[in-house]
Amino acid sequence: MVIFVEIIAFLAAILALSGASQAADNANSLRLADAGSSRVTVVAPAEAGKFTKLAVDDLVRCLDDSLGAEVPVVETISAVRTPLSILIGESFGADFGVPMQDMHRDSCLLSSRGNSLLITGPGDSGITNGIYTFLMDYVGA
């Protein structure tokens, strides 16, 4: 399975989550939680597949535990009320210019743009692989 990983500024937030990067100047603006409140929202469209929805549940549970704060889950970007977001699914790939047709069905892509992290892949299998790659490689779950 080919995994494409491009984490830019969002990686600093994940490192801050584990306490590994207190020195970065921009880490404060990328903190995922502050004073017991989540600063990140997970966006998972209603049309997400069965396995993607189960993986999103695992993602949110692990983030809640790691942050000590409840991470909101919404179905649209317009519903996000936090400064950071994790966008789950194929529907966001076009906004990031992801060539889904060139990806193997089990591959995934993690990419950041601004204050958003995209986790996507071509279908349920790739997206689910992306969520668990993020949890294992960046959250330590």
Disulfide bonds with the S-S distance in Angstrom:
none
